[in-house]
Amino acid sequence: MTGIPIIDHWHAVPEAWRGGVVALGNFDGVHRGHQALLARAAGIARAAGVPMTALTFEPHPRAFFVPNTGPFRLTLLPAKARLLAEHGAGAVLAQRFDAAFAALPADAFVREVLVGGLGARDVVCGYDFTFGARRGGNAERLREAGAAMKFGVEVLDPVMREGEIYSSTGIREALRLGMVEEAADLLGRPWEIEGVVEQGDQRGRTIGFPTANVALGQHLRPRFGVYAVRAGIEAQGRLVWHDAVANLGRRPTIGKLVENFEVHVFDYDGDLYGRVLRVQLIDFIRSEMKFAGLDALKVQIAADGAAARQILAAAARAHPGPF
């Protein structure tokens, strides 16, 4: 649960969330660039004593226009809403992105969504924000509409690190290469896969290494292999982080063709089936490998576990406290 109101259509925005500041964007990953935009929107809202709402789109427009693109999301809606709340949003309008919305002209987006639905006092967007059918609107057009319709518009310049713009695309590229520390630096936190623990084949239990099979859903698939991770498990109303090791891939040694994300939580024997697990990728250990048999696999699993423990202990010393 996010604890933040999530609205799926501008027609359904409650009166309490109208008349405030609107932060605009897809916000996939809620990375450091997004965080700068949200901080600015939250600052304007605080100064004016009005609510701040994040307007995003579900599904991601890319998934609508290119339905066969494959999984690419950095954050699914529950995680995205939680992160938006952490960075100042009081509510999220996760506008349903369907054929009707995709066909909405740019001027109608401003008039019906921003003014009619949200009653926007101010809007904040990035320099590259586009909106409306065929991306007919851009930041400059939004400024013009704001001047005509009496709402404020602030457009943020690119947020950069060492000459590189913070972007969801850059984070995806880092993860596909297994560069999880680089991705974490761009995000401002370790990247997570959050999903329900599903019933697996329980093969890990037969070799003394039980794993939780976490549903990947539409999450991006990072580089296949073994990772040192932390697993967030809710206990007595709070999230507790546990050291763990995870394998992402198709398990070629046992002939599996379906992608699996299997997490072994160290020194934990609770029942996780059906529960939501948040898994932070801390470091990449090795690529996926095919072994001669189960005995060789068991030896490598033990080595992977030992490596993960060392990596996580070093990370805890370098970054004490919660991630």
N, C-alpha and C positions, 0 to 999 in steps of 0.2 A: 504494500500500500504506500502511496506517495504522500497522503495527507493534504494534497493540494487539489482544488477543484479542476477537473478536466472537462472541457466543453467540446463537443465535436461539430458544432455548426454555429455560424454567426447569428442565425435566427434564435438561438437558444441562450444567448449571453444574459445572465441575470442582471437586474438593474444595479446590484451592488458592484458589479465589475465594469460598468459603463462610466464614461467620463474621465478615464485615467490615461496613463501613459502606456503605449503599445510598443513592445519590442518585436521587430519583424525578422523572420529568418527560418531556414530549415533546422538549424541548430543541431545537426547530426554530430554527436560527439560532445557538444557543449565545450569546445576547446578554448584555449586562452584568448583567441580572437573574439569568439562569442562572449566570453566572460567580460571582456572590456565593453562590449556593446550593452550587455545586461547591467553592468555596473553603472553605465551612463544613464540608462533608462530608469534604473532604481533611484539614482540620485535626483533626477528631475522629479520623479514621483514623490520622493520624501520632501523635497523643497516645496512642492505644491500641496502636499497633504492629500494626495489622490492615490488610487490603487495602480499597480503595475501588472499588466497582463502580457504574456508571451504568446504571440501568434505564430504558429508553426503549421505544418501540413502532414496529414496522414492518409494514405501511405505517402512516403517520400515521392515527390513528383517524378523523379527518375524511374521509380518502380512502376508508376502509372504509364509513362510514355514508352518505356523500354521494358515490358513485362518479363522478358527472357534474359534480363541482364545478370541474373544470379544474385546470391546474397551479398550485400555490400554495406549493411547498416553498422554504424559504430555504436549507436544507442537505439534500442527499441523504446516505444512510448513510455512504459513505466519508469525506466531509468532516465530517459530524457526529462520527463516531468519532475522527477526528484531532483535532478541537477539544476533545472531551471528554477525550482523553488529555492535551492541552496544559494543561488546567485540573484535572488531578489524578487522573482516573480511570485505574485500572490495567487494567480490563476493561469491556466494554460488553455488557449483556444487551439485545439488540435484539429484544425479545419479539415473536414472530410474532402480529400482530393479525388473527385470523380469526374466523369465526363462533363457534367453540368458546370462544375466549378472550373474545370480546365478551359471551358468555352467562355467564361465570364470576361468581358472586355476590361481593359485597364481602368477606364473611367468608372465602370460599374463596381470594380473591386474597391476603389476609393469611396465611392458614394454609398454603396450598399454595405460593404463589410466594415470598413474603417469608421465611417461616419454613422451609417444607419445601425449596424450591429453593435459596434463597440463604443460609439460616441466619443471617439478618440479626442483627447485634449492635445496630446503630443504623440508623435511616432518617432522611433529611432530605428535606423536600419544601417546596413553596411553599404559601402561605396558601390558594390556590385549587385545589389538587390534588384531583381526584376519581378514583375507581376503582370497578371492579366493574360488573356489569350495570346498565344504566340509571343510571349514575353514583350507585350506591347508597351509596358510601363517600366521606367527605371527611376533611379534616385532623383534625377533632375525633374522628371515629370511629377514625381511625388512632391517635391518642393513647390512646384507651380500649383498643384492641386491644394496643398496646404495653405498657400497664400490666398487662394480663391475661396476656400471653404472654412478659413479661420481656425486651422489647427497647426500646431508647431511641428516642424520637421527638422530632425537632426540626422545628418549622414556622417558616419564614422569613416575616417580614412583607414587604409589597410593597417592592421596591427602586425608588426614584423619582429622577427628575431634574426639578427645577423644577416639582414638583407633578404630574408625569406618570409613570405606572408604565411601566417598561421592558416592552415586550411584542412578541411576534412580529407581532401584528396591526398595531401602529404602524409597524413596519419595512416590512411589506408595503405599507401605504398610502403611505409615503414613496417606495418604489421605483416604484410604479405612477404616481407623479407625476413621476418622474425626479429626485427629491431624493436623490441618492446620497450627498451629504455628510451629510445628516441621518441617513440609514440607517447610515452608517459610525459616526457618533457614538453611535447607539443600540447598535450591535453591538460597538463597541470596536475595529473594524478595517474596512477596505473590504469590501463585499459581493462575493462571488465566484460565478461560474458555472463549474462544473467538469464537463468532458465530453470525450468522445472526438472527435478530429478525423475527420470523415467526408468521403467523396468528394463534392464539389460539382459544379457545371456548369463550373467553371474559367473562368467569364466574366471574373473579375477579372484573370486573367493576360493576356487579350487586350487589356486597356486599361492594362497596365503597373502593376497594383495587385493582386498575388496575395493571396488571403485564405485563412484556415483556417476551415472550416465546422464549428463546435463544436456537438455535439449538446446540445440544451436539456433533453431528458428531462422530468422532472416539476418542474424549477425554475420558480418564479414568473416570469412575463413582466413585466419592468419596462416603463416607458414606451418605445414604439417610437421609435427615432431613433439618433443617432450619439453615441458615448461616447469619452472619453479613458480608456484602460485600461492595466493592466499585465498581461502574459501570463507566467505561470510555466511554464517548460519545464525538465524534468529533463535534466541533463547531467552525466555522469560521477558519478552517485550523489547529486547535490545539485540543489536547485531554483534556477534562475537566473531572475530577473525581468527582462523586457524591456519597454520602452515600446512602446505599440501604440495603434491606433485601431480601434473596432469599430462595426458597424452591426447593429442588431436590428430586424427587421421583415419585410415581405413584398416589398420591392423593387418598388414600383409602376411605376417607369420601364420595367422589362422584363417587367411583367405577371405576377410571381410571386404565388401565393396562399398558399404554405406559408411559415410563419415560419422565418427563418434568423437565426443569430447568426454573423456573419462577422468575423473578426479579422485585421487586417493588422499583422504584427509588423515594426516598423521595423528596417531594416538587418539582416535575418535571411533566409538563403536555405536553411536546412536543411529536410529532409523531415519533415513533421509528421503525415502520414496514419497513422491508427491509434493515435496517441499521445494520452495524456490531457493536456489543457491546463487550467490554472487561470487564470481571467481575473478580475482585480479591476476593478470599476467605480470610477473615480476622479472623473469629472465628466461631466455631461451637456452635450453641445455643441449639438445642434439636434434638432428633431423630424423624423420621416420626411417626405420630400418626393417629389413626382413631377416629373421634369424633361422638357423638350421632346425630348430625345434624348441619345445617348451623349456627344456633345461637351460639352453642358452638365453632364452627370453627372460627366465627368472633371474639369472645372474645379472643381466643388464638392468632389469627393473630395480634390483637391490642397489646397483651402482647409481642409477638415476635418483633414487630416493635419497641416498647419501649426499649426492651432489646438490639436490634441492635443499636439503637441510642446511648445508654449508652456505649456499647462496642467500637463503632467507635469514640466517643468523647474521650474516654480514650486512644485509640490507637493514635489519632491525637496529644494528649498531650505528649505521650511517644515518638512519632516519628514525630515531626513537619516537614513540607515540603512534597514534592511529594514522593510517594512510587516508 
